[in-house]
Amino acid sequence: MRRFYRGPDLARVHSVAEMAAQAQRKVPYFVWEYLSGGAEDELTLAANRQVFASYQLESRTLVPCHPPRVAQTLLGQRAELPLAIAPTGFNGMLYPQADLELARAAHRQGVPFTLSTVSNLSLEQVRDALPDLNLWFQLYAMHDQSVQSDLLQRAQRAQASALLLTSDALVLGNREWDRRNFVRPRQLSLRNKLEVLRHPGWIGRVMWPSGLPVMGNLAPYLPQSERNALGSMKFIGEQMDALLDWDKLARIRDQWPGKLVLKGVLHPADAERAVALGLDALVISNHGGRQLDGAPGSLDALARIGPRVGGKIELLLDSGVRRGSDIVKALALGATGVLLGRATLYGVTVEGAEGAGRVLEILSEELRRCLNLMGCTQLDALDRDWLIDNRSRADTEGRWAFAD
Ligand SMILES: Cc1cc2nc3c(=O)[nH]c(=O)nc-3n(C[C@H](O)[C@H](O)[C@H](O)COP(=O)(O)O)c2cc1C
Protein backbone atom coordinates (compact mmCIF):
# COMPACT_ATOMS: atom_id res chain seq x y z
CA MET A 1 0.00 0.00 0.00
CA ARG A 2 1.28 3.47 -0.84
CA ARG A 3 1.89 5.54 2.22
CA PHE A 4 0.30 8.96 2.15
CA TYR A 5 3.29 10.59 3.86
CA ARG A 6 6.60 8.85 3.48
CA GLY A 7 8.47 10.96 6.05
CA PRO A 8 11.98 12.23 5.52
CA ASP A 9 14.23 10.24 3.28
CA LEU A 10 16.91 9.37 5.80
CA ALA A 11 19.54 8.76 3.15
CA ARG A 12 19.21 12.45 2.30
CA VAL A 13 19.97 13.53 5.86
CA HIS A 14 23.70 14.18 5.80
CA SER A 15 24.60 15.48 9.25
CA VAL A 16 23.46 15.51 12.85
CA ALA A 17 22.49 19.18 12.39
CA GLU A 18 20.19 18.23 9.51
CA MET A 19 18.67 15.47 11.63
CA ALA A 20 18.08 18.02 14.41
CA ALA A 21 16.24 20.29 11.98
CA GLN A 22 14.01 17.38 10.93
CA ALA A 23 13.37 16.44 14.57
CA GLN A 24 12.30 19.96 15.44
CA ARG A 25 9.52 19.77 12.85
CA LYS A 26 8.18 16.52 14.29
CA VAL A 27 7.34 17.61 17.83
CA PRO A 28 5.55 20.48 19.59
CA TYR A 29 7.84 23.29 20.64
CA PHE A 30 7.82 22.40 24.36
CA VAL A 31 9.04 18.89 23.49
CA TRP A 32 11.75 20.39 21.30
CA GLU A 33 12.83 22.59 24.22
CA TYR A 34 12.95 19.53 26.49
CA LEU A 35 15.14 17.74 23.96
CA SER A 36 17.46 20.49 22.87
CA GLY A 37 17.48 23.03 25.71
CA GLY A 38 20.05 23.75 28.40
CA ALA A 39 20.06 25.47 31.77
CA GLU A 40 19.71 29.24 32.29
CA ASP A 41 21.55 31.24 29.61
CA GLU A 42 22.81 28.07 27.95
CA LEU A 43 26.42 29.22 28.28
CA THR A 44 27.62 25.69 28.93
CA LEU A 45 25.46 24.30 26.16
CA ALA A 46 27.20 26.71 23.78
CA ALA A 47 30.63 26.11 25.34
CA ASN A 48 30.34 22.39 24.58
CA ARG A 49 30.35 23.17 20.86
CA GLN A 50 32.77 26.11 21.04
CA VAL A 51 35.43 24.00 22.72
CA PHE A 52 35.32 21.42 19.94
CA ALA A 53 35.71 24.27 17.44
CA SER A 54 38.70 25.69 19.27
CA TYR A 55 40.86 22.64 18.63
CA GLN A 56 42.24 22.15 15.15
CA LEU A 57 43.48 18.88 13.73
CA GLU A 58 47.00 18.16 12.52
CA SER A 59 47.18 16.31 9.24
CA ARG A 60 50.00 14.32 7.69
CA THR A 61 50.17 14.02 3.96
CA LEU A 62 50.95 11.13 1.62
CA VAL A 63 49.71 8.54 4.08
CA PRO A 64 47.98 5.84 2.00
CA CYS A 65 44.26 5.73 2.74
CA HIS A 66 43.23 2.33 4.00
CA PRO A 67 39.89 1.99 5.76
CA PRO A 68 40.78 2.96 9.34
CA ARG A 69 39.99 0.51 12.11
CA VAL A 70 37.47 2.16 14.39
CA ALA A 71 36.46 -0.64 16.74
CA GLN A 72 37.35 0.00 20.36
CA THR A 73 37.26 -1.72 23.73
CA LEU A 74 34.83 0.14 25.98
CA LEU A 75 34.59 -0.98 29.62
CA GLY A 76 36.15 -4.31 28.71
CA GLN A 77 33.93 -5.18 25.77
CA ARG A 78 34.39 -4.71 22.06
CA ALA A 79 32.39 -1.89 20.46
CA GLU A 80 32.36 -1.47 16.69
CA LEU A 81 32.70 2.31 17.12
CA PRO A 82 34.28 4.29 19.97
CA LEU A 83 30.91 5.40 21.30
CA ALA A 84 27.85 4.44 23.29
CA ILE A 85 24.36 5.86 23.56
CA ALA A 86 24.00 8.04 26.67
CA PRO A 87 21.21 7.61 29.22
CA THR A 88 18.30 9.94 28.57
CA GLY A 89 15.05 10.05 30.48
CA PHE A 90 11.52 10.14 29.22
CA ASN A 91 12.35 9.28 25.63
CA GLY A 92 8.78 8.09 25.14
CA MET A 93 7.77 11.73 24.66
CA LEU A 94 9.76 11.75 21.41
CA TYR A 95 8.71 8.51 19.73
CA PRO A 96 6.77 5.40 20.79
CA GLN A 97 8.98 2.97 22.71
CA ALA A 98 11.93 5.23 21.96
CA ASP A 99 14.16 3.46 24.53
CA LEU A 100 13.83 0.24 22.61
CA GLU A 101 14.26 1.99 19.25
CA LEU A 102 17.54 3.52 20.47
CA ALA A 103 18.66 0.19 21.90
CA ARG A 104 17.92 -1.49 18.54
CA ALA A 105 19.98 1.10 16.68
CA ALA A 106 22.89 0.59 19.11
CA HIS A 107 22.60 -3.18 18.84
CA ARG A 108 22.68 -3.10 15.02
CA GLN A 109 25.81 -0.95 15.07
CA GLY A 110 27.46 -3.07 17.77
CA VAL A 111 27.77 -0.30 20.37
CA PRO A 112 26.54 -0.15 23.99
CA PHE A 113 23.22 1.40 24.95
CA THR A 114 22.63 3.03 28.33
CA LEU A 115 19.16 2.84 29.86
CA SER A 116 18.27 5.69 32.22
CA THR A 117 16.70 5.17 35.65
CA VAL A 118 13.88 7.37 34.36
CA SER A 119 13.40 5.62 31.03
CA ASN A 120 9.90 4.69 29.89
CA LEU A 121 10.71 1.07 29.15
CA SER A 122 12.10 -1.05 31.96
CA LEU A 123 15.38 -2.95 32.20
CA GLU A 124 13.41 -6.19 31.81
CA GLN A 125 11.58 -5.01 28.68
CA VAL A 126 14.78 -3.91 26.95
CA ARG A 127 16.66 -7.08 27.88
CA ASP A 128 13.79 -9.35 26.80
CA ALA A 129 13.64 -7.64 23.41
CA LEU A 130 17.40 -7.70 22.82
CA PRO A 131 19.03 -10.62 24.66
CA ASP A 132 22.58 -9.93 23.43
CA LEU A 133 22.59 -6.12 23.58
CA ASN A 134 25.55 -4.61 25.45
CA LEU A 135 23.35 -2.89 28.03
CA TRP A 136 24.59 -0.28 30.50
CA PHE A 137 22.34 1.04 33.27
CA GLN A 138 22.37 4.60 34.63
CA LEU A 139 21.45 5.08 38.28
CA TYR A 140 20.09 8.15 40.01
CA ALA A 141 20.85 7.54 43.68
CA MET A 142 17.65 7.10 45.70
CA HIS A 143 16.68 8.07 49.24
CA ASP A 144 14.93 4.78 49.76
CA GLN A 145 17.72 2.20 50.00
CA SER A 146 15.37 -0.70 49.39
CA VAL A 147 14.34 0.85 46.05
CA GLN A 148 17.96 1.51 45.12
CA SER A 149 19.10 -2.02 46.05
CA ASP A 150 16.21 -3.48 44.12
CA LEU A 151 17.13 -1.43 41.04
CA LEU A 152 20.72 -2.67 41.30
CA GLN A 153 19.57 -6.28 41.58
CA ARG A 154 17.25 -5.88 38.62
CA ALA A 155 20.11 -4.36 36.60
CA GLN A 156 22.27 -7.37 37.48
CA ARG A 157 19.52 -9.80 36.53
CA ALA A 158 19.12 -7.93 33.24
CA GLN A 159 22.87 -8.45 32.76
CA ALA A 160 23.75 -4.80 32.52
CA SER A 161 27.51 -4.89 32.02
CA ALA A 162 28.07 -1.45 33.55
CA LEU A 163 26.46 0.87 36.07
CA LEU A 164 26.78 4.63 35.45
CA LEU A 165 26.07 6.63 38.59
CA THR A 166 25.05 10.17 37.66
CA SER A 167 26.60 12.65 40.07
CA ASP A 168 25.84 16.03 38.50
CA ALA A 169 22.08 16.16 39.05
CA LEU A 170 21.69 16.09 42.83
CA VAL A 171 19.49 19.11 42.32
CA LEU A 172 17.92 19.78 38.96
CA GLY A 173 19.50 22.48 36.78
CA ASN A 174 17.56 25.70 36.26
CA ARG A 175 15.69 24.97 33.05
CA GLU A 176 13.41 27.94 32.65
CA TRP A 177 11.62 26.53 29.61
CA ASP A 178 10.42 23.66 31.77
CA ARG A 179 8.74 26.01 34.24
CA ARG A 180 7.37 28.22 31.47
CA ASN A 181 5.78 25.33 29.59
CA PHE A 182 3.91 23.79 32.50
CA VAL A 183 1.50 25.86 34.61
CA ARG A 184 1.31 23.13 37.25
CA PRO A 185 3.44 19.99 37.47
CA ARG A 186 3.04 18.36 34.07
CA GLN A 187 0.03 20.51 33.18
CA LEU A 188 0.64 22.33 29.93
CA SER A 189 0.02 26.04 29.52
CA LEU A 190 -2.79 27.02 27.12
CA ARG A 191 -0.26 28.13 24.50
CA ASN A 192 1.32 24.69 24.60
CA LYS A 193 -2.02 22.93 24.39
CA LEU A 194 -2.66 24.83 21.14
CA GLU A 195 0.86 23.94 20.02
CA VAL A 196 0.03 20.25 20.53
CA LEU A 197 -2.98 20.61 18.22
CA ARG A 198 -0.65 21.90 15.50
CA HIS A 199 1.17 18.55 15.59
CA PRO A 200 -1.41 15.87 14.78
CA GLY A 201 1.38 13.52 13.70
CA TRP A 202 2.91 13.68 17.19
CA ILE A 203 -0.51 13.20 18.81
CA GLY A 204 -1.08 10.12 16.65
CA ARG A 205 2.39 8.64 17.25
CA VAL A 206 3.00 9.46 20.88
CA MET A 207 -0.18 10.54 22.67
CA TRP A 208 -2.94 8.65 20.94
CA PRO A 209 -2.21 5.09 22.02
CA SER A 210 -2.01 5.64 25.78
CA GLY A 211 -0.87 9.17 26.63
CA LEU A 212 2.52 9.95 28.13
CA PRO A 213 4.11 6.73 29.39
CA VAL A 214 5.03 5.70 32.92
CA MET A 215 8.73 5.44 33.89
CA GLY A 216 9.08 1.70 33.44
CA ASN A 217 11.89 1.08 35.95
CA LEU A 218 10.00 2.88 38.70
CA ALA A 219 6.53 1.47 38.02
CA PRO A 220 6.87 -1.43 40.52
CA TYR A 221 7.44 1.06 43.36
CA LEU A 222 4.36 3.17 42.57
CA PRO A 223 0.89 2.54 43.97
CA GLN A 224 -1.38 1.12 41.27
CA SER A 225 -3.36 4.38 41.04
CA GLU A 226 -0.17 6.37 40.32
CA ARG A 227 1.41 4.15 37.67
CA ASN A 228 1.45 6.90 35.07
CA ALA A 229 3.72 9.71 33.88
CA LEU A 230 2.61 12.12 36.60
CA GLY A 231 2.99 9.56 39.39
CA SER A 232 6.48 8.63 38.11
CA MET A 233 7.60 12.25 38.08
CA LYS A 234 6.33 12.88 41.59
CA PHE A 235 8.10 9.72 42.80
CA ILE A 236 11.47 10.52 41.23
CA GLY A 237 11.21 14.13 42.43
CA GLU A 238 10.88 12.88 46.01
CA GLN A 239 13.36 10.03 45.71
CA MET A 240 16.47 11.53 44.11
CA ASP A 241 19.15 11.62 46.78
CA ALA A 242 20.53 15.14 47.07
CA LEU A 243 22.87 13.91 49.82
CA LEU A 244 24.82 11.51 47.60
CA ASP A 245 28.50 11.67 48.59
CA TRP A 246 31.75 9.70 48.28
CA ASP A 247 30.84 7.37 51.16
CA LYS A 248 27.58 6.42 49.50
CA LEU A 249 29.45 5.89 46.25
CA ALA A 250 31.82 3.53 48.09
CA ARG A 251 28.80 1.55 49.33
CA ILE A 252 27.47 1.29 45.77
CA ARG A 253 30.95 0.06 44.75
CA ASP A 254 30.54 -2.76 47.29
CA GLN A 255 27.06 -3.63 46.05
CA TRP A 256 27.77 -3.62 42.31
CA PRO A 257 30.02 -6.41 41.03
CA GLY A 258 30.31 -5.13 37.44
CA LYS A 259 31.96 -2.08 35.93
CA LEU A 260 31.18 1.07 37.90
CA VAL A 261 31.33 4.44 36.17
CA LEU A 262 30.89 7.92 37.65
CA LYS A 263 29.07 10.21 35.24
CA GLY A 264 29.29 13.98 35.52
CA VAL A 265 32.92 14.56 36.52
CA LEU A 266 34.56 17.85 35.52
CA HIS A 267 37.26 18.50 38.15
CA PRO A 268 40.67 16.76 38.17
CA ALA A 269 40.60 16.35 41.97
CA ASP A 270 37.30 14.42 41.71
CA ALA A 271 38.79 12.26 38.99
CA GLU A 272 41.73 11.42 41.28
CA ARG A 273 39.37 10.57 44.11
CA ALA A 274 37.43 8.23 41.82
CA VAL A 275 40.69 6.46 40.93
CA ALA A 276 41.46 6.02 44.64
CA LEU A 277 38.02 4.49 45.13
CA GLY A 278 38.71 1.88 42.47
CA LEU A 279 36.10 2.99 39.95
CA ASP A 280 36.40 1.60 36.44
CA ALA A 281 35.66 4.71 34.39
CA LEU A 282 34.48 8.30 34.39
CA VAL A 283 32.16 10.11 32.05
CA ILE A 284 33.53 13.64 31.70
CA SER A 285 30.23 15.41 31.24
CA ASN A 286 28.24 18.51 32.09
CA HIS A 287 24.96 16.72 31.34
CA GLY A 288 24.78 18.34 27.91
CA GLY A 289 24.66 21.83 29.47
CA ARG A 290 21.45 21.06 31.36
CA GLN A 291 22.81 21.35 34.90
CA LEU A 292 25.40 23.93 36.07
CA ASP A 293 25.33 26.78 33.60
CA GLY A 294 28.84 28.20 33.55
CA ALA A 295 30.53 24.82 33.81
CA PRO A 296 33.30 24.35 31.25
CA GLY A 297 32.79 22.63 27.93
CA SER A 298 33.41 18.94 28.54
CA LEU A 299 36.36 18.75 26.13
CA ASP A 300 38.18 21.40 28.19
CA ALA A 301 37.49 19.39 31.34
CA LEU A 302 38.89 16.29 29.64
CA ALA A 303 42.03 18.24 28.66
CA ARG A 304 42.60 19.03 32.36
CA ILE A 305 41.67 15.60 33.70
CA GLY A 306 43.44 13.41 31.11
CA PRO A 307 47.01 14.25 32.17
CA ARG A 308 46.16 13.78 35.88
CA VAL A 309 44.55 10.32 35.72
CA GLY A 310 45.22 9.03 32.21
CA GLY A 311 46.11 5.34 32.22
CA LYS A 312 44.72 4.83 35.75
CA ILE A 313 41.03 4.88 34.85
CA GLU A 314 39.07 4.74 31.61
CA LEU A 315 37.76 8.11 30.42
CA LEU A 316 34.61 8.64 28.39
CA LEU A 317 33.28 12.02 27.33
CA ASP A 318 29.88 13.41 26.51
CA SER A 319 28.22 16.78 25.92
CA GLY A 320 28.23 18.38 22.51
CA VAL A 321 29.38 15.50 20.30
CA ARG A 322 27.86 16.13 16.87
CA ARG A 323 30.62 15.23 14.36
CA GLY A 324 33.05 12.40 13.73
CA SER A 325 35.87 14.92 14.19
CA ASP A 326 34.53 15.62 17.73
CA ILE A 327 35.12 11.96 18.52
CA VAL A 328 38.66 12.22 17.15
CA LYS A 329 39.35 15.23 19.38
CA ALA A 330 38.02 13.48 22.48
CA LEU A 331 40.16 10.42 21.78
CA ALA A 332 43.22 12.58 21.12
CA LEU A 333 42.76 14.06 24.61
CA GLY A 334 42.67 10.65 26.26
CA ALA A 335 39.09 9.38 26.07
CA THR A 336 38.48 5.83 24.90
CA GLY A 337 35.05 6.79 23.60
CA VAL A 338 32.16 9.22 23.71
CA LEU A 339 28.50 9.05 24.70
CA LEU A 340 25.83 10.43 22.41
CA GLY A 341 22.88 12.21 23.99
CA ARG A 342 20.95 14.51 21.72
CA ALA A 343 22.55 13.30 18.47
CA THR A 344 20.79 9.94 18.55
CA LEU A 345 17.71 11.46 20.21
CA TYR A 346 17.27 13.66 17.12
CA GLY A 347 17.39 10.53 14.98
CA VAL A 348 14.93 8.56 17.10
CA THR A 349 12.50 11.49 17.07
CA VAL A 350 12.56 11.56 13.28
CA GLU A 351 12.19 7.85 12.57
CA GLY A 352 12.75 5.55 15.55
CA ALA A 353 15.58 3.01 15.25
CA GLU A 354 16.08 3.88 11.57
CA GLY A 355 16.66 7.54 12.42
CA ALA A 356 18.99 6.82 15.33
CA GLY A 357 20.79 4.27 13.15
CA ARG A 358 21.25 6.89 10.44
CA VAL A 359 22.91 9.19 13.00
CA LEU A 360 25.30 6.40 13.98
CA GLU A 361 26.04 5.76 10.32
CA ILE A 362 26.73 9.45 9.66
CA LEU A 363 29.10 9.69 12.64
CA SER A 364 30.84 6.48 11.65
CA GLU A 365 31.43 7.76 8.11
CA GLU A 366 32.61 11.13 9.40
CA LEU A 367 34.98 9.49 11.87
CA ARG A 368 36.56 7.29 9.19
CA ARG A 369 36.84 10.12 6.69
CA CYS A 370 38.35 12.42 9.30
CA LEU A 371 41.04 9.88 10.21
CA ASN A 372 41.87 9.32 6.53
CA LEU A 373 42.11 13.05 5.86
CA MET A 374 44.39 13.44 8.88
CA GLY A 375 46.59 10.59 7.70
CA CYS A 376 45.98 8.74 10.96
CA THR A 377 45.37 5.06 10.34
CA GLN A 378 44.17 3.88 13.73
CA LEU A 379 42.47 5.12 16.87
CA ASP A 380 45.38 3.98 19.04
CA ALA A 381 47.67 6.46 17.34
CA LEU A 382 45.57 9.47 18.40
CA ASP A 383 47.16 11.62 21.08
CA ARG A 384 47.54 15.27 22.11
CA ASP A 385 50.07 15.89 19.32
CA TRP A 386 47.30 15.57 16.73
CA LEU A 387 45.59 18.69 18.13
CA ILE A 388 46.35 22.38 17.90
CA ASP A 389 44.64 24.47 20.57
CA ASN A 390 43.55 27.55 18.71
CA ARG A 391 43.29 29.61 21.86
CA SER A 392 46.83 29.11 23.00
CA ARG A 393 49.37 30.84 20.76
CA ALA A 394 52.13 29.63 23.03
CA ASP A 395 51.04 26.08 22.35
CA THR A 396 51.08 26.56 18.58
CA GLU A 397 54.29 28.54 18.49
CA GLY A 398 55.99 26.21 20.95
CA ARG A 399 55.23 23.19 18.85
CA TRP A 400 56.22 24.84 15.59
CA ALA A 401 59.49 25.94 17.15
CA PHE A 402 60.04 22.35 18.25
CA ALA A 403 59.27 21.02 14.78
CA ASP A 404 61.82 23.41 13.23
C1 LIG B 1 16.50 14.96 26.91
C2 LIG B 1 17.65 14.54 27.79
C3 LIG B 1 17.40 13.71 28.87
C4 LIG B 1 18.47 13.30 29.68
N1 LIG B 1 18.24 12.42 30.70
C5 LIG B 1 19.27 11.94 31.44
C6 LIG B 1 19.07 10.94 32.42
O1 LIG B 1 17.97 10.45 32.63
N2 LIG B 1 20.15 10.51 33.13
C7 LIG B 1 21.42 11.02 32.91
O2 LIG B 1 22.37 10.61 33.57
N3 LIG B 1 21.64 11.95 31.95
C8 LIG B 1 20.60 12.41 31.21
N4 LIG B 1 20.84 13.31 30.22
C9 LIG B 1 22.22 13.71 29.92
C10 LIG B 1 22.86 12.74 28.91
O3 LIG B 1 23.11 11.49 29.48
C11 LIG B 1 24.19 13.29 28.38
O4 LIG B 1 25.04 13.57 29.45
C12 LIG B 1 24.02 14.53 27.52
O5 LIG B 1 22.86 14.44 26.73
C13 LIG B 1 25.23 14.71 26.63
O6 LIG B 1 25.15 15.87 25.89
P1 LIG B 1 24.65 15.92 24.37
O7 LIG B 1 23.18 15.82 24.43
O8 LIG B 1 25.12 17.26 23.91
O9 LIG B 1 25.28 14.77 23.65
C14 LIG B 1 19.79 13.76 29.41
C15 LIG B 1 20.01 14.59 28.32
C16 LIG B 1 18.95 14.99 27.51
C17 LIG B 1 19.24 15.87 26.32
The ligand as an SDF file (V2000), in Angstrom:
LIG
                    3D

 31 33  0  0  0  0  0  0  0  0999 V2000
   16.4980   14.9600   26.9130 C   0  0  0  0  0  0  0  0  0  0  0  0
   17.6460   14.5440   27.7870 C   0  0  0  0  0  0  0  0  0  0  0  0
   17.4000   13.7100   28.8680 C   0  0  0  0  0  0  0  0  0  0  0  0
   18.4720   13.2990   29.6820 C   0  0  0  0  0  0  0  0  0  0  0  0
   18.2370   12.4160   30.7030 N   0  0  0  0  0  0  0  0  0  0  0  0
   19.2740   11.9400   31.4410 C   0  0  0  0  0  0  0  0  0  0  0  0
   19.0660   10.9350   32.4170 C   0  0  0  0  0  0  0  0  0  0  0  0
   17.9670   10.4500   32.6290 O   0  0  0  0  0  0  0  0  0  0  0  0
   20.1520   10.5110   33.1260 N   0  0  0  0  0  0  0  0  0  0  0  0
   21.4160   11.0170   32.9080 C   0  0  0  0  0  0  0  0  0  0  0  0
   22.3650   10.6080   33.5710 O   0  0  0  0  0  0  0  0  0  0  0  0
   21.6370   11.9510   31.9540 N   0  0  0  0  0  0  0  0  0  0  0  0
   20.6020   12.4080   31.2080 C   0  0  0  0  0  0  0  0  0  0  0  0
   20.8360   13.3150   30.2160 N   0  0  0  0  0  0  0  0  0  0  0  0
   22.2250   13.7140   29.9250 C   0  0  0  0  0  0  0  0  0  0  0  0
   22.8580   12.7420   28.9070 C   0  0  0  0  0  0  0  0  0  0  0  0
   23.1080   11.4880   29.4770 O   0  0  0  0  0  0  0  0  0  0  0  0
   24.1870   13.2850   28.3750 C   0  0  0  0  0  0  0  0  0  0  0  0
   25.0360   13.5730   29.4530 O   0  0  0  0  0  0  0  0  0  0  0  0
   24.0230   14.5320   27.5200 C   0  0  0  0  0  0  0  0  0  0  0  0
   22.8630   14.4440   26.7300 O   0  0  0  0  0  0  0  0  0  0  0  0
   25.2280   14.7120   26.6320 C   0  0  0  0  0  0  0  0  0  0  0  0
   25.1480   15.8730   25.8940 O   0  0  0  0  0  0  0  0  0  0  0  0
   24.6540   15.9230   24.3670 P   0  0  0  0  0  0  0  0  0  0  0  0
   23.1760   15.8200   24.4310 O   0  0  0  0  0  0  0  0  0  0  0  0
   25.1200   17.2640   23.9100 O   0  0  0  0  0  0  0  0  0  0  0  0
   25.2830   14.7680   23.6540 O   0  0  0  0  0  0  0  0  0  0  0  0
   19.7920   13.7610   29.4130 C   0  0  0  0  0  0  0  0  0  0  0  0
   20.0070   14.5930   28.3200 C   0  0  0  0  0  0  0  0  0  0  0  0
   18.9520   14.9890   27.5080 C   0  0  0  0  0  0  0  0  0  0  0  0
   19.2390   15.8650   26.3230 C   0  0  0  0  0  0  0  0  0  0  0  0
  1  2  1  0
  2  3  1  0
  2 30  2  0
  3  4  2  0
  4  5  1  0
  4 28  1  0
  5  6  2  0
  6  7  1  0
  6 13  1  0
  7  8  2  0
  7  9  1  0
  9 10  1  0
 10 11  2  0
 10 12  1  0
 12 13  2  0
 13 14  1  0
 14 15  1  0
 14 28  1  0
 15 16  1  0
 16 17  1  0
 16 18  1  0
 18 19  1  0
 18 20  1  0
 20 21  1  0
 20 22  1  0
 22 23  1  0
 23 24  1  0
 24 25  2  0
 24 26  1  0
 24 27  1  0
 28 29  2  0
 29 30  1  0
 30 31  1  0
M  END
$$$$
